[in-house]
Amino acid sequence: MNVMEKPYIAKATVNIGVGEGGEKLTRAEKLIETLVDQKPVRTYSKVTNPEFGIRKKQPIACKVTLRGEKADKIISMVLSGLENRIKASQFDEEGNVSFGIREHIDIPGVRYDPDIGIFGMDVSVTFQKPGHRIKERRLRPKKIPQTQRVTKEESMELMKEKFQVNIEE
C-alpha cells in the first residue's frame, strides 16, 4: 500500500451530555479531566426546548478533543469497557466511528467516586489519510480526490488491526 493511502486516527472526541448546567456539569468535567488529563470545553444549547427545561445558550455538556497517543489511550480504554465489540452500523460512509458507554465505571481501572457519580460518555473517532490538510488550509483550499477519502471498510480494518476490535453485523 502506498504511504499516502494509509489511514490514521486524526482525533478522538469524548463527549458527556448532561442536559443541564450547574453542579452536575462540573462533576462531568471533573470526570473527563481525571480520565484524559486534559481540561474539557463546555458546549451550549442552540435552541430553547421547554419540554426538557433547556434554554438557548445554556451549558448542557462538555467535551474534549484528543490527538496522538492520548486518543489511542482513551479509545482502547472505552473499547475494553465494551469488550472490544462494535457494530458495523456505528461506522459512517466517511470512515468515522462513534460509540458510547452507558456508565464510566464499566471501563477497567476506573473506580466509582461518590463525589462524581456515574456518567455515560460518547467517543467519536475521526480517520484521515495524509494530504488532508489541502482541504482545511486557509489559503487556496482544494477538494480531496476520492482516493484520499477514508472509506468505511478502511476504517474497520484499521480498528481491527490497531485495537483488536470485533465488528458485529
Helices and strands as residue ranges (DSSP letters): G 3-5, E 8-17, H 23-36, E 41-44, E 59-66, H 69-81, E 85-87, G 88-90, E 97-101, G 104-106, E 121-128, H 133-136, G 146-148, H 152-163, E 166-168
